[in-house]
Amino acid sequence: MKKILSMPIAALLCIALLGACGAAPNGPNPSTDPPPTTSRPAMTTRPDLALQREVEKGGLVLRVDAEYMYLFAGEPFVLTASVTNTTDQDITYCVGSGTPNVHMEISVNIPGFADVDVYGKMFNEMNMFATLKAGEAFTETIHFWPGTPRNSRVDDQALQDKDIDWLPAGEYEGTAKFFYCTGTPDDPGETKRLELEFPIILI
């Protein structure tokens, strides 16, 4: 009786094994399928996404804007930083004196990126206090290169000669900072900081 029962079971096992042997594999077939890749293809079109970031604290609004968040590697770009006093009181802030257009009112930094407006300029270390009046806004326009100029050249000829160590594709994090005081220019009081972070993506 045991032999009669074991024969159908053995037959079913053979059929199952034959079916498994003849079934198509679930994974890729090395002879016909290309090998998998983890590399990301270079982007040839720019995502139409502007950079807009802002932060608010105590009635002060710090903001950065750029036409694009995504840039082609080696592409110069323009970034605008602004601070707006939405309160009904004047705000005192610290600024470098004697050196024009050095972007000291709002400090914007992107590691590895050159601010070509100030690159190679001498800075006056003297500081003074200025006033951002109630309802008033201050704006800086900053020209960046995503890389480091060679020989301190930041003119159009340097771009034509490719005399720049451009940064590779990737995501870079910038910061914007605005320092202000709680007092007046005569008695500045405590120094405070308004800060935000923003991404720039080279493609």
Secondary structure as a PSIPRED ss2 file (coil, helix, strand):
# PSIPRED VFORMAT (PSIPRED V4.0)

   1 M C   1.000  0.000  0.000
   2 K H   0.000  1.000  0.000
   3 K H   0.000  1.000  0.000
   4 I H   0.000  1.000  0.000
   5 L H   0.000  1.000  0.000
   6 S H   0.000  1.000  0.000
   7 M H   0.000  1.000  0.000
   8 P H   0.000  1.000  0.000
   9 I H   0.000  1.000  0.000
  10 A H   0.000  1.000  0.000
  11 A H   0.000  1.000  0.000
  12 L H   0.000  1.000  0.000
  13 L H   0.000  1.000  0.000
  14 C H   0.000  1.000  0.000
  15 I H   0.000  1.000  0.000
  16 A H   0.000  1.000  0.000
  17 L H   0.000  1.000  0.000
  18 L H   0.000  1.000  0.000
  19 G H   0.000  1.000  0.000
  20 A H   0.000  1.000  0.000
  21 C H   0.000  1.000  0.000
  22 G H   0.000  1.000  0.000
  23 A C   1.000  0.000  0.000
  24 A C   1.000  0.000  0.000
  25 P C   1.000  0.000  0.000
  26 N C   1.000  0.000  0.000
  27 G C   1.000  0.000  0.000
  28 P C   1.000  0.000  0.000
  29 N C   1.000  0.000  0.000
  30 P C   1.000  0.000  0.000
  31 S C   1.000  0.000  0.000
  32 T C   1.000  0.000  0.000
  33 D C   1.000  0.000  0.000
  34 P C   1.000  0.000  0.000
  35 P C   1.000  0.000  0.000
  36 P C   1.000  0.000  0.000
  37 T C   1.000  0.000  0.000
  38 T C   1.000  0.000  0.000
  39 S C   1.000  0.000  0.000
  40 R C   1.000  0.000  0.000
  41 P C   1.000  0.000  0.000
  42 A C   1.000  0.000  0.000
  43 M C   1.000  0.000  0.000
  44 T C   1.000  0.000  0.000
  45 T C   1.000  0.000  0.000
  46 R C   1.000  0.000  0.000
  47 P C   1.000  0.000  0.000
  48 D C   1.000  0.000  0.000
  49 L C   1.000  0.000  0.000
  50 A C   1.000  0.000  0.000
  51 L E   0.000  0.000  1.000
  52 Q E   0.000  0.000  1.000
  53 R E   0.000  0.000  1.000
  54 E E   0.000  0.000  1.000
  55 V E   0.000  0.000  1.000
  56 E E   0.000  0.000  1.000
  57 K E   0.000  0.000  1.000
  58 G C   1.000  0.000  0.000
  59 G C   1.000  0.000  0.000
  60 L E   0.000  0.000  1.000
  61 V E   0.000  0.000  1.000
  62 L E   0.000  0.000  1.000
  63 R E   0.000  0.000  1.000
  64 V E   0.000  0.000  1.000
  65 D E   0.000  0.000  1.000
  66 A E   0.000  0.000  1.000
  67 E C   1.000  0.000  0.000
  68 Y C   1.000  0.000  0.000
  69 M C   1.000  0.000  0.000
  70 Y E   0.000  0.000  1.000
  71 L E   0.000  0.000  1.000
  72 F C   1.000  0.000  0.000
  73 A C   1.000  0.000  0.000
  74 G C   1.000  0.000  0.000
  75 E C   1.000  0.000  0.000
  76 P C   1.000  0.000  0.000
  77 F E   0.000  0.000  1.000
  78 V E   0.000  0.000  1.000
  79 L E   0.000  0.000  1.000
  80 T E   0.000  0.000  1.000
  81 A E   0.000  0.000  1.000
  82 S E   0.000  0.000  1.000
  83 V E   0.000  0.000  1.000
  84 T E   0.000  0.000  1.000
  85 N E   0.000  0.000  1.000
  86 T C   1.000  0.000  0.000
  87 T C   1.000  0.000  0.000
  88 D C   1.000  0.000  0.000
  89 Q C   1.000  0.000  0.000
  90 D C   1.000  0.000  0.000
  91 I E   0.000  0.000  1.000
  92 T E   0.000  0.000  1.000
  93 Y E   0.000  0.000  1.000
  94 C E   0.000  0.000  1.000
  95 V E   0.000  0.000  1.000
  96 G E   0.000  0.000  1.000
  97 S C   1.000  0.000  0.000
  98 G C   1.000  0.000  0.000
  99 T C   1.000  0.000  0.000
 100 P C   1.000  0.000  0.000
 101 N C   1.000  0.000  0.000
 102 V C   1.000  0.000  0.000
 103 H C   1.000  0.000  0.000
 104 M C   1.000  0.000  0.000
 105 E C   1.000  0.000  0.000
 106 I C   1.000  0.000  0.000
 107 S E   0.000  0.000  1.000
 108 V E   0.000  0.000  1.000
 109 N E   0.000  0.000  1.000
 110 I C   1.000  0.000  0.000
 111 P C   1.000  0.000  0.000
 112 G C   1.000  0.000  0.000
 113 F C   1.000  0.000  0.000
 114 A E   0.000  0.000  1.000
 115 D E   0.000  0.000  1.000
 116 V C   1.000  0.000  0.000
 117 D C   1.000  0.000  0.000
 118 V C   1.000  0.000  0.000
 119 Y C   1.000  0.000  0.000
 120 G C   1.000  0.000  0.000
 121 K C   1.000  0.000  0.000
 122 M C   1.000  0.000  0.000
 123 F C   1.000  0.000  0.000
 124 N C   1.000  0.000  0.000
 125 E C   1.000  0.000  0.000
 126 M C   1.000  0.000  0.000
 127 N E   0.000  0.000  1.000
 128 M E   0.000  0.000  1.000
 129 F E   0.000  0.000  1.000
 130 A E   0.000  0.000  1.000
 131 T E   0.000  0.000  1.000
 132 L E   0.000  0.000  1.000
 133 K C   1.000  0.000  0.000
 134 A C   1.000  0.000  0.000
 135 G C   1.000  0.000  0.000
 136 E C   1.000  0.000  0.000
 137 A E   0.000  0.000  1.000
 138 F E   0.000  0.000  1.000
 139 T E   0.000  0.000  1.000
 140 E E   0.000  0.000  1.000
 141 T E   0.000  0.000  1.000
 142 I E   0.000  0.000  1.000
 143 H E   0.000  0.000  1.000
 144 F E   0.000  0.000  1.000
 145 W E   0.000  0.000  1.000
 146 P C   1.000  0.000  0.000
 147 G E   0.000  0.000  1.000
 148 T E   0.000  0.000  1.000
 149 P E   0.000  0.000  1.000
 150 R H   0.000  1.000  0.000
 151 N H   0.000  1.000  0.000
 152 S H   0.000  1.000  0.000
 153 R C   1.000  0.000  0.000
 154 V C   1.000  0.000  0.000
 155 D C   1.000  0.000  0.000
 156 D H   0.000  1.000  0.000
 157 Q H   0.000  1.000  0.000
 158 A H   0.000  1.000  0.000
 159 L H   0.000  1.000  0.000
 160 Q H   0.000  1.000  0.000
 161 D C   1.000  0.000  0.000
 162 K C   1.000  0.000  0.000
 163 D C   1.000  0.000  0.000
 164 I E   0.000  0.000  1.000
 165 D E   0.000  0.000  1.000
 166 W E   0.000  0.000  1.000
 167 L C   1.000  0.000  0.000
 168 P C   1.000  0.000  0.000
 169 A C   1.000  0.000  0.000
 170 G E   0.000  0.000  1.000
 171 E E   0.000  0.000  1.000
 172 Y E   0.000  0.000  1.000
 173 E E   0.000  0.000  1.000
 174 G E   0.000  0.000  1.000
 175 T E   0.000  0.000  1.000
 176 A E   0.000  0.000  1.000
 177 K E   0.000  0.000  1.000
 178 F E   0.000  0.000  1.000
 179 F E   0.000  0.000  1.000
 180 Y E   0.000  0.000  1.000
 181 C E   0.000  0.000  1.000
 182 T C   1.000  0.000  0.000
 183 G C   1.000  0.000  0.000
 184 T C   1.000  0.000  0.000
 185 P C   1.000  0.000  0.000
 186 D C   1.000  0.000  0.000
 187 D C   1.000  0.000  0.000
 188 P C   1.000  0.000  0.000
 189 G C   1.000  0.000  0.000
 190 E C   1.000  0.000  0.000
 191 T E   0.000  0.000  1.000
 192 K E   0.000  0.000  1.000
 193 R E   0.000  0.000  1.000
 194 L E   0.000  0.000  1.000
 195 E E   0.000  0.000  1.000
 196 L E   0.000  0.000  1.000
 197 E E   0.000  0.000  1.000
 198 F E   0.000  0.000  1.000
 199 P E   0.000  0.000  1.000
 200 I E   0.000  0.000  1.000
 201 I E   0.000  0.000  1.000
 202 L E   0.000  0.000  1.000
 203 I C   1.000  0.000  0.000
